[in-house]
Amino acid sequence: MYHKPRRAIKVLNIDHLGRIAGIMDEMELVELVNQQVGIKSKEMLTPGQIMKAMILNGLGFLSAHLYLFEQFFIGKATEHLIGEGVLPSHLNDDRLARALTNIMQ
């Protein structure tokens, strides 16, 4: 009898953040921020996606320094929560600082 090789299943967590991300999607928060701030073509993530990630992090009941921001999203379904192709490594402190600078201007 032939058995197909099993594929590894990777399970990622969204906790309560899925509901919050859904509400932000309904509000079109990412699009509103991008419209107000503008999008630079060289950036991997838009300012709206960064803002969404910061809100999710803030509501994740975690108090950590900015340089640990990326660690919060490890093991979470970032593509589902923030956007297609978004990985925790994209949410580093340098990218956050650039986004905050653009938003504050």
N, C-alpha and C positions, 0 to 999 in steps of 0.2 A: 504494500500500500504506500503510495507516494504522499508525503506531507510537505506542504508549502513551508518555506522558512518563515518564521515569525518576525514581524517587524517590531521594532522597539516603539513603545508608545511613550511620548513625553507629555506629562501632565503638568500644566502650569496653573497657578493660583490667581484668582482675582479678588477673593474675599468680598467685602462690601463695596469695593472700589468699582465693580461692574455697574452697580446702580448709579453711582455718582458719575461715572463716565457716560452712561446713557443719558442722564439728565443734561450734562454738558453738551452732548451731541444734539439733543432736542433743542437746546438753546442756541445751537450753532456758535458756541463760544470760540472754537478754533477759527472759524471763518471770520467772525467779528474782529478778533484780535489781529488776524492776518490783514484784514482790510484796513484797520486803523494804523498798524505799524508798518506794513509792507513786507514783502518776501524778497530775500536776496537769493539769487539763483544758485550760488555756491554752497549754501547751507543744506545740510542733510535733513534737518528738522525745521519746521516753520516756527515763528514766534508763538503762534496759537497752540501748537503741539507742546511747546515748552511750558507755556502757561498752564495747559491742562495737566501736564506731568507734575508741575509744582503744586497745583491744587490737590491732586491725588496724593502726593507725598505728604502734604500738610494735614490731610484728613486720614492719613494712615497711622495716626497715633504714634509717630516716631519723631523724637527730637534728636536730630543729628546735625553735624556740621555739613556745610555745602559740599565739601570734597567727598563726603560719603553718600551723596544723593544717588549715585548710580547703584550702590549696594542695595538700596531699598527696593529696586525693581528687579533684582536677580530672583528668578523663580516665579515671577509674575508674568502674565500674558500681555506683555507690552504692546504687541501688535494689535491685540483685541482692545486694549484700554486706550491707547494713544493714537495708533495709526499703523497702516500696513508698512512693513519693513523696519519698524522702530525696534531697536534692541536696547537692552539696559546700557550697553557700552556707549550708545549715542547720547545718553543722558549724563554727560560728565560735567564737572564744575566749570570748565572753560566754556562749553556751549551755553550753559545756564547764565554765566556772566555776560556773554555777548548778547544773549536774548534780553536780559534785564536792562542792559545799556540801551538797546534799541527801543524797548518799551518805555523807558524813562525819558527818552528824548522827545 
